Amino acid sequence: MAAAMLMMAGIAMAQGMMPIPVDEAVRMGKLENGLTYYVRHNDYPEHRVNFYIAQRVGSIQEEESQRGLAHFLEHMAFNGTENFPGNGVIDYTRNLGVEFGRDLNAYTSTDQTVYNINDVPSTRQSALDSCLLILRDWSCGLLLEDEEIDKERGVIHEEWRLRRSAQQRMLENCLETLFPGSKYGQRMPIGLMSVVDGFKYNELRDYYHKWYRPDNQAIVVVGDIDVDYMENLIKTYFSPIVLQPNAAQVVDEPVPDNEEAIIVVEKDKEQQFSIIQLMFKHDPSTREEKQDVMYMVEDYAMDLISEMYDQRLREKAQEADCPFLQAGTYNGNYLGMSANKEAFVFYCLPKPDMANEALQAVMVEALRASMHGFTAGEYERAKAEYLSRLEKTYNERNKITNEVYGRSLIANYLEGEPIPSIEQEYQIVNMLAPNIPVDLINQVLPELIPQNEHNMVVVNFNQEAEGKVYPTVEGFRSAINAARASDIEAYVDNTKNEPLMTVMPTPGTIVSEKKGDKFDYTELTLSNGAKVILKKTDLKENEIRMEAESKGGSSLYGKEDYANLEMFDAVVGMSGLGAFDNTELTKALAGKQANVDLGMSTCYETLSGKSTVKDLETLFQLTYLTMTDIHKDEKAFNNLMNQLSTMLKNKHLDPNSAFSDSVSVTLSNHNWREKPFDESDIANVNLDRIMAIAKERTANAADFTFYFVGNFDEQLIREYLCQYIASLPANASRENYNNVQEYALGKVLNHFTRKMETPKAMSYMFWYNLTEPYSMRGQILASMAGQLLDKVYLQKIREDAGAAYSASAFGMQRRTGDLNQTMVIGVVPMTPEKSDLALSIMREEAANLAKTVDAASLTDIKEVMIKDYNTSIKENSYWMNVLTEWVGRGNDDHTGYEEMVNSIKPEDVSAFMRNVVLAAGNNVEVVMLPEQ
Ligand SMILES: [Zn+2]
């Protein structure tokens, strides 16, 4: 790969080799003990700071007797450190409004372990100092106490159980075959439960001291900080750490090449459908190569190749006789596990019993491009798309988040990824792209898709069932050979060379305009009666959001349309517009950042869309066409129905979907509208009927309110409104919705057992009131009640009882149609042996919350809510929501929010829990246990 790219770039760039510049805003350095650090100032979001520590070690460093310890250690970082004993890390950061699991988290993979503390308020310097101290403790000051280790064994065991899906089981089965002669074959980070349950305390401490060392670590701090101050503080905290002499070195674990294809076929009873991956392994660029501009060329080429393949495969899948339902490509670390080997991957969902044919068809497409190349037209579209995405990022360069910067600095440390500024990247790519013709891209393909089995890997997962015939290694090999032997012709690119709209409608006018009573918006009435709400913001330089809604929705239709209502959004979404079918439309929109979706909820039909400043007119054209001329696309519809039938055929085999189906059926009191969509419903989906419903729902623009929020030009948007919205058909009728929603009343228990491959237990509990009117205060109280219960569950069920890996709860108040819902919901995937205990804690603690509320917990929760509020008011989506609630439903969810949150006292929450949530007496419990 690299060789061809070298040549390519040599031709492309007259100047020859050129190093990729490093973003000047990044302060980086290395301490004498080998610790690397990165500090960057960033103002988005305002007054927030992210802290990370990255270790270039993971499960690959484990010995056979230590399998699972790298990940175990990661958990122990939250169970006692020198300066933050016990739950100190979690408790301290919670005080800052930092939520464990969301803002405070970590992950362990085969060759890296990364911890983060995100969104720390920068208002108190001492808080920032303390967060850096937590990083120091993580780097070398974990307590690793006996009793804390013992408490965590159960938690990890439950995490293993929770993650043990059909795919996980199959991957573990074949991992050694996929990594022959490599430790990667035996180092799944979750490890062995025999090790987790029984390792000796010192083994964990040994791993910690051996591998967590300054020369394997990087500190990253990004946000609203004084860079000099932070750099000095890093030096103060981390320089005293002594690097032990003769420390063990991190050595890359190789992933050997294979000359003969590796083919694995696996099956599992809970797998729902068959999937095939065809991979071509190749070496990644070295750290040195990644510092050269060529690497950006390679990255660009790979992105475009994948994009062009995807487009062809999508188009192919719509042909009636295509043996696969869906297919696509990506390039990445081999099996997502090893940074030492990459793979270009084709994945596909074969039609039932057509695995060989599907693999052959995908291989033919792989070869078609490598033999005949991509066409200039395909390349131009993919390039336009790539450049327009880059331009969008560039135009919003002041809104790059701490998280995005943080992750790229970590990737620089761990994988040597370049870190140019967005200005530099934009400039380099725009200089290179015009000089890279499609021929150069095509020259790379034969190297990516070789003519022999060199580095080829085929992985196939199947649903296991009695009497079923599975694909075989020989069958797959023949399919590959048949593809090679077949007569492959060049691709023909069918496109429509015409604008989206050829005939412009006669424009209407704006008949009235007035300032809104609050929130600084303008209300317009158009000549056809449509109402428009405009709110100009500069929250993002390059974003305009649109929503439109009208009362009615699926509530106006009866049971005979059940299947059509369920599939409405999906079918409309894959239709074409105007003269363009789905495939032609995708091609026509290449390089444009604008989209519009028509959807239907119970009480409303809605349009929602988004565009850049430049593509605003396209957004308006898409809106006009969606409301007047949806293109019925039979091919795309049939493909969608075939996909659904394969996906749904074995849905019941997955315990999780069986459980969530039970939840919605029980909660809705078996109302047909909430019935889970099954395979047997597919026959009742009718394309013509859906097109007719769509026409009905969009026939009257005067019944819609259109909302625009973002950085639009005031003059231009008025021209577009007249041209494309005021010209929409309309009439004088006004619709309302029917109140069709239903909930189970009283106490309803649905406890059931089922047979499972890995025994799991799951419980949902709902407490709710359907009469309390919606208000901002009610919404705040319900949310607080849910968060309080969440904290208690985590402490009592996970930490104290070891009865679950995760235990959570949340609360909300909302209004759908005229129905008010105030709810508190507990969600706990339990340890089967301890399910009685977990269930009784769930019930007791909900009842306890109605008696007393912990004042300190409530203070922490307020901190989080106010912090979240201050972050979200910087988003256009927040204001869109405020406006649709206010103009559309008369709810003001914004004014006085902060004061309201601060005014709530502990006794207010317990009174709300007692008098509203529990007093209504509605309580649904759905519990699934493994069959013995
Ligand atoms: Zn974990």
Residues whose N, C-alpha, C, O or C-beta is under 5 A from the ligand:
A	BS01	ZN	E159
